[in-house]
Amino acid sequence: MSDIFTGGCQCGAVRFRIKGVPKDASICHCRMCQKAFGNFYAPLVGVNDVDFAWTRGGPKFFQSSNYVKRGFCGNCGTPLSFEAPEGIGLAIGAFDEPGRVKPVMQFGVEAKIGYVDLLHELPAQDTLDDISTAPYLADVESYQHPDHDTTDWTPRAAAEPDHWRPKEQGV
């Protein structure tokens, strides 16, 4: 297997490339990581011992504590990095092939949401299995950057479709 890893944000404005095998992949359940990822936990992998570079654009940052800043795409909001005194961690979900980066440890388990360990017990279905409940899925055209490097890509501006906005209510 190649020791080249690529990835980036959802819109393609920020891309990265790693040569070497990233180490210490983990899942952090701490409350800061939950909020930073808007999720149950944050899957991260260290890139201290590899050749790592931002290859298109670069993240904007939020200083989430006196020690940690978190990188994200300023255009689409995708969480990208965790930067602390011990080094940089990248969001595993931002990799083009996230399945190649397997977590080996969990941190921040004091804030772990109890039902996370039971998610595998929930009923599961493919996206298009029940098209009748979301018929628009049959015609979805993805504007997301593909899961590979591109030489030419113009990210779409962040926007909220009109049909998602709440309708004005007469007062």
N, C-alpha and C positions, 0 to 999 in steps of 0.2 A: 504494500500500500504506500502511496506517495506521502511524503512528509510535508506537502504543501496544503495549507488550509486557507480558504478565502471566506469572506462574509461581508455583511454590511447591513444597513438599515432597510426598512421596507420600501422607501421611495427611491433608493439608489444614490442619494446625495453623498452618503458616507460609505466608504468601502475599506476593508482591511485585508492584509495578506500576512500569513505566517509561514516561515520555513522552519521546520523542526516540529517536534511533537509537543503540544502544550501539556502541562502537568497539573496535578492537584485539582482536577475538576471536582466541583462540589455543588451542593445545594445549600443555600442559606435561608433559614426560616425566620430570621430576626425581623422585627417590625419595620425597621428602616428599609430592608430589602423588599419586604412585601409591598410597601408603599412605592418604592422606586420603580418596581416592575409592574405595579398594579395587579398583583397576582398572589397566589398562595405562598410562593417562595421565589428565590432568584437562583437560577442555575448559572454558575460562573466557572471559568477556567483561567489559571494563571498563564501569563505569557512572558515571564521574566527570563526564562532560559532558552528562548527561541528568537529567531530573527523576525521581529514584528514591525509592521509599518501601516499607517493609514495611507491608502493608495488613491483615494478620491475624497476630497473634502476632509473634514475632521469633526469630531463631536463638539457640541457646546457642553458646558458643565454646570452642575448644581453642587455647591458645597454642602453636603448633607450633615457633616459634623466637623469638629475641629481637626479631624485627621483625614476624612474621606471626601473625595469629590466623585460625582457620578456623571459619566458621559452619556449623551443622548443625541439623536439627530435633531437639529434645530428646525428642520423642515417637517418631518413626519412624527417625531417624538419617540422613535424606537429607542429603548434602553440599550446601551452599547458597552459601557465599561464601569468598572469599580476601581478607583485609584486610591491607594493607601500607602503608608510608609513602606510596607513590605513589597509593594509592586502593583502591577496592573492585572486585573481580571477582566476577561471579556464575557459578554452574555452568550451562553452556549446556543440559545435560540437564534442568534444573529449569524451563526455560521451557515454557509451554504449547504453543508452536510452535517447538521447537528448530531446525527446518530453516530458519527465517528468520534464524538467527545463524550465519553461515559463518566458520569459522576462516580466518585469513589468515597465520598464523605459528606456528612450533613453537619451544618453548624447552626447556631441560634435556635436549637430545638426547644428552648424555653418558651418561644413564641409560636411554635408549630401549631397550625390549626388542626384540631383533632381528626376531622374527616379526611384529611389528605391521605392518610394511610388506607382509607377505604375506597378511594376513587376507582381502583381496578374492579370493584364489585358492582359499579353502576352499569346499567344497560348501555350498550354501545351500538352505534350505527355509523355508516359512511355518510358523508355530507349529502349525497343525492338519494339516500334510501327512502326518505319521506318528502319528496318534492312537493307534495300537495300542501304541506304546511308553510313552505317558503318557495313558491313557484319561480321567483326571480332568480334563484340559484341556477336554473337551467340556462340562463342567458348571461351569466356573470362574465364580464370581461375584466381580467385582472390588470390593474395599473401598477402592481407591485413589481419591483426590480426582480429579474429572474435569479435563480440560485446559481449564478456563475458570473465571472467577471465579464464586463462588456467594454468595448473601446469607446462607444458613443452611447450616452444615455442622458436624457434630460429629465430630471425629476419633475413630477407634477407638483404644483404648489399645494400646500395644505389647504383643504377646503372642507366645508360641511355641506353635503347635499341639501337642497331646499326641502326635500321630502322628509328629512329627519328633524327639522325644526318644529317645535310645538306650534300648533295653530293658535292665533290670537283668540282670546276669549272676550266676549263683550262684558264690560263691567257695569 
